[in-house]
Amino acid sequence: MASTHKTRSAARNRRHTRVRQNIYGTPVRPRLSVFRSLAGIYAQVIDDEAGNTLVSASTIDPSLREQVKGLKQAEKAHLVGKTLAERALSKGIQEVSFDRGGYKYMGRVKALAEGAREGGLKF
């Protein structure tokens, strides 16, 4: 007998699919995609037309790993957002579409977005 129990990850995937129907990264305005795990947070700026990741940053990034030690999760996310914005601006990317990845816009996802805005990205 098949279980009808829905998992949290399956629900997130459904929400993410629904969000992605409206958000598409172009070379002019790429998509800032967020993935949140229990251990860390990951962000990428993606050009969906070419299928390329243009810029990325995460808590496991070698250049950020030492800086995030001892910080709270939201503070880590804020730092990742700022770093991502700096890297994107250095590649000439100023505007992005924010893809929250099926997560609620609160906590770490919100902190990452605010860090990216503080770093100079527009969305």
DAJO-V414125 format. One line per field, one symbol per residue. psi: psi as a letter, one per 30 degrees, with the letter a starting at -180 (. if undefined). A space follows every 50 residues. Layout:
psi=???
This chain:
psi=kkkgkkleeeeeeeeeeeefffkkkleeilkjkkkkleeakkkkjkjfef hkkeklklfgkeffeeefkflleeeeeeeeeeeeeeeeefggjfklkkjf gglkilbeeeeeeeeeeeffkk.
